[in-house]
Amino acid sequence: MTDLADLADLADLTIAEATAGLRSGDFTAVDLLDAVELRAAVSEAQIHAYLTLDRDGARAAARAADEALADGDPRPLLGIPVAVKDNMVTKGVETTAGSQILSGWKPPYSGTAVQRINDAGAVVVGKTTLDEFAMGSSTENSAYGPTRNPWNTDTVPGGSSGGSAAAVAAGSALGAYGSDTGGSIRQPAALTGTVGAKPTYGLVSRYGLIAFASSLDQIGPIAQTVPDAATLLEAVAGWDQRDATSYHGEVPAISRSLDTGVDGVRVGVIKELTGEGIDSDVLAATRTTIDRLADAGAQIVELSLPAIEYALSAYYLIAPAECSANL
């Protein structure tokens, strides 16, 4: 496929749509890579979602994916172009964590999550911008320049995984991985209109993640849709002997549970987080969501966590103490 208009359309596909198109032969993994690289070519000057574009590595991975697809390989991320936050070490590809301290460092190994992304057949387009060492909430504090929100380049995309969120929102990746210590996936996803999740601690190995605060750090997905985020998460979840905190049990079948509904599910609503001081638009959206869950059969339970007022203070003691020890 060489038509530029067709390529432009491919960059807007969800992972589920792209997978269906790859398996039906409508286009190839190389076509998908061309599409997101074309999108990056026209958006990066304004957005700066990436620190490194691994053009040679991505091209080789896309060609290998096309060969595997021709053989009927069923891997769910096969041929899908994804981005990886630049605090996840990647063998032979510069990894800086947004800091000049690590400028030029090409790790001799890949972290477990990155290796699993590769094993799943995904095409890693490149490494995304972040606040230096993942400490920030706007992605303005990279040593290599700020990232802008694709929806309005006068605004920030959130952080610290702002590059990953911006890449997905802009279509220069169909999905991405970030890390979340105190909101670094969830907040940029919210600011860019994407879907982000911080997994339960231990579900995803942190081996090869440059540490910020070890008792809080977690690798997770950013995608256009909930099913896409589930697919990305399943690809990297599971026990790893190199991370002592990783979960030994069976990984939940996340994708298969998406259509089971919420009938009978108990949903707790913390009253201290739905009262004074909350932005009116946020509160209205939250209440709309609660109403929709109730209409779908969920049991809404109001509960009180009086100690929640100390949560931010606790975070600002734990996170700086641990990052001081780690860095």
Buried (B, 14 or more C-beta within 10 A) or exposed (E): BEEEEBBBEBBEBBBBBBBEBBBEEBBBBBBBBBBBBBBBEBBBEEBBBBBBBBEEBBBEBBBBBBEBBEEEBEBBBBBBBBBBBBBBBBBEBBBBBBBEEBEEBEBEEBBBBBBBBBEBBBBBBBBBBBBBBBBBBBBBBBBBEBBBBBEEBEEBBBBBBBBBBBBBBBBBBBBBBBBBBBBBBBBBBBBBEBBBBBBEBBBBBBBBBBBBBBEBBBBBBBBBBEBBBBBBBBBBBBBBEEBEEBBEEEBBEBBEEEEEEBEEEEEEBEEBEBEEEEEEEEBEEBEEEBEEBEEEEBEEEEEEEEEEEEEEEEBEEBBEEBBEEEE
